[in-house]
């Protein structure tokens, strides 16, 4: 089996996502407090997400809906290519 190299840790990926959400929030001129109220996600959870990248999936979905980005959540894992021919075969059973 070929060795797989990971260039980003899960924490780094989460932090990059949090940074993108923060930039969209700022671009739309919405404060953390306003987004908290609009999404139903607590202010503390939203603040922690933007500073650490840690958030529950349901809270991330609520934030996406509040920012009118629900399609981005829906599209997660939708365009995943097959890893190898065996996966293609298993997927067609």
C-alpha positions as CSV (number, residue, x, y, z in Angstrom):
1,X,0.0,0.0,0.0
2,X,1.3,3.4,-0.9
3,X,2.1,5.8,1.9
4,X,-0.2,8.7,2.1
5,X,1.2,12.1,3.1
6,X,-1.0,14.6,4.9
7,X,-0.1,18.2,4.2
8,X,-2.6,19.7,6.6
9,X,-3.8,18.5,10.0
10,X,-7.6,18.3,10.7
11,X,-7.1,21.3,13.0
12,X,-5.5,23.3,10.3
13,X,-8.3,22.4,7.8
14,X,-10.9,23.5,10.4
15,X,-9.1,26.7,11.1
16,X,-8.9,27.5,7.4
17,X,-12.7,26.9,7.2
18,X,-13.3,29.2,10.2
19,X,-11.2,31.9,8.6
20,X,-13.2,31.7,5.4
21,X,-16.5,31.9,7.3
22,X,-15.2,34.9,9.3
23,X,-14.2,36.7,6.0
24,X,-17.6,36.1,4.5
25,X,-19.3,37.3,7.7
26,X,-17.1,40.5,7.7
27,X,-17.6,41.0,3.9
28,X,-21.3,41.0,4.5
29,X,-20.9,43.4,7.4
30,X,-22.4,41.1,10.0
31,X,-21.0,41.1,13.6
32,X,-20.5,37.9,15.6
33,X,-23.4,38.9,17.8
34,X,-25.7,39.5,14.8
35,X,-24.7,36.1,13.2
36,X,-25.3,34.4,16.6
37,X,-28.8,35.8,16.8
38,X,-29.6,35.1,13.1
39,X,-28.2,31.5,13.2
40,X,-29.3,30.4,16.7
41,X,-25.7,29.5,17.5
42,X,-24.5,30.9,20.8
43,X,-22.2,33.8,20.7
44,X,-19.6,31.8,22.7
45,X,-19.7,29.0,20.2
46,X,-19.4,31.3,17.2
47,X,-16.5,33.2,18.8
48,X,-14.7,29.9,19.7
49,X,-15.2,28.7,16.1
50,X,-13.6,31.7,14.6
51,X,-10.7,31.6,17.0
52,X,-10.0,27.8,17.1
53,X,-11.9,26.2,14.2
54,X,-13.9,23.9,16.6
55,X,-17.7,23.7,16.1
56,X,-20.4,21.1,15.9
57,X,-21.7,20.1,12.5
58,X,-25.2,21.3,13.4
59,X,-23.9,24.7,14.4
60,X,-21.8,25.0,11.3
61,X,-24.9,24.2,9.2
62,X,-26.9,26.8,11.1
63,X,-24.2,29.4,10.4
64,X,-24.1,28.4,6.7
65,X,-27.9,28.8,6.5
66,X,-27.8,32.2,8.2
67,X,-25.1,33.3,5.7
68,X,-27.2,31.9,2.8
69,X,-24.4,29.4,2.1
70,X,-26.4,26.2,2.7
71,X,-25.5,24.9,-0.8
72,X,-21.9,24.8,0.3
73,X,-22.8,22.4,3.2
74,X,-25.0,20.3,0.9
75,X,-22.1,19.9,-1.6
76,X,-19.7,18.5,1.0
77,X,-18.6,15.0,-0.2
78,X,-20.8,15.3,-3.3
79,X,-18.0,15.3,-5.9
80,X,-15.7,12.7,-4.4
81,X,-13.8,10.8,-7.1
82,X,-13.3,7.1,-6.8
83,X,-10.0,6.1,-5.2
84,X,-9.4,3.0,-7.3
85,X,-11.2,0.5,-9.5
86,X,-12.1,-1.7,-6.5
87,X,-14.1,1.2,-5.1
88,X,-15.9,1.7,-8.4
89,X,-16.9,-2.0,-8.4
90,X,-18.0,-1.9,-4.7
91,X,-20.0,1.2,-5.5
92,X,-21.9,-0.4,-8.3
93,X,-23.0,-3.5,-6.3
